Amino acid sequence: MKTVILMARLGNPTTFIQRRISAAATFGIDLMVEIEGKKPQWMEDQKIKTVNNFQEKPFRSFLFFWLGLLLKPTISIQYFRFFRNKGQRNFWGCIIKTGALVPLFFIKKVDIIHVQWTYSAPIYRILADYYKAILVTSVRGSQVTISPVISENANWYLQESILSADYFHCVSESMKDAIMAHGAKQPCFVNYNGIQLHKFSSIPFSAKSEKLTIISVGLMIWRKNFIMALQVAYELKKRNVNFEWNFYGKGVERNALFYLTTKMNLQDHVHINPAISEQELIPKFQHAHAFVSTSAGEGLANVVVEAMACGAVPIVWDCEGMTEAIEDQNSGYIIPFGDVSLMADAIQMLDTNRTKCQEISTNAVHRIKNHFDESVHSKKMMEWYQGILEDKQRTKA
């Protein structure tokens, strides 16, 4: 079985996609990975075959488009099908994207094409039709939940993607529900990203500080909703809770968070820190009593899972995936979205009842060990690849 894992619009793939590609190679899948730019060292080390995508070089992609039509005239049929439905497409942009596909038409064999981002499916339908391959599309988060609500164009692209894919890989049950709510009828396979458990561990509760320590991590953008987290911090201050809250991340709202921290006179409690690596975050999680998320939209937040594995009690507003990671009031707290007072109540309870805090911390660690082992979910994904390929062969027979 040869699987092409496509990473549309990516130079170096994100960490969880890297790990899944690495796992596929370990399990013996014959991989061909589409990359932009220089081949990463970890792919060299695992001898993973790659093919370049020149989408970020428009002129080269434009030339490839016409070269592809000349050298592979059979792809003209697929291109015609794609372009005949004008819809809301930007034709120049689509020529660049389809031109970038041309090197992929010279692979000897492709059985499964796995596109990592939902909106990329229509472009790669061209390739799937050419190879008579199965097109799998991942459903990860805001492209299915937030974007279609705030953008008519995004909703149109999502519908195109639903028409293009053969199967959907969903990173959580909530993502499966979301794509089906938009009209998807294809089989949907839920497979959590999981984490590498050996990297994460908790410390004795006695090693945590007397002062209540809180941590929040993520891009400092509106969707992560950190500005409302400051409202929670302000409420805690009014209640005279002795706490320290560290935010780690980068993004366009970083300066706003700095300013509002000063405006709300929270400097003694709240610290806006730059983004740090996963390895550097681990001791921060371990020493924190609570991990707080005020996010407005997720697929299933990996950072919540990582924090729980280190013993930080998750206190989150309800959004996609949270109920799958957290058992409310057992391994964390899920608060109705936007309820500042209730979130402050939950945090304050951890401060006044450290025994309960320790109990929930222990439960959080066990929850992740039992349900979010990346190696287990990677194996299930490989088995699923094999299963859908066997289904296709049975259908042919």
Protein Blocks (a to p, Z undefined) as FASTA:
>chain_A
ZZddddehiabdcfklmmmmmmmmmnopacddddehjddfklmmnopacdddfklmmklm
mmmmmmmmmmmmmlmmmmmmmmmmnmlacfklmmmmmmmmmmmmmcfbdfbdcdfbfklm
mmmmmmmmmnopacddddfblmmmmmmmmomklmmmmmmmmmmpmbdcdfbfklmmmmmm
nopabdcddddfbjafklpccddfklpcfbdcdddeddddfklommmmmmmmmmmmmnop
acddddededjklmmmmmmmmmnopmlmpccdddddfklmmmmmmmpmbdcdfbfbdfbd
fklmmmmmnopacdddddehklmmpcghkloccddehilklmmmmmmmmmmmmmlmmmmm
mmmmmmmmmmmcfklmmmmmmmmmmmmmmmmmmmmZZ
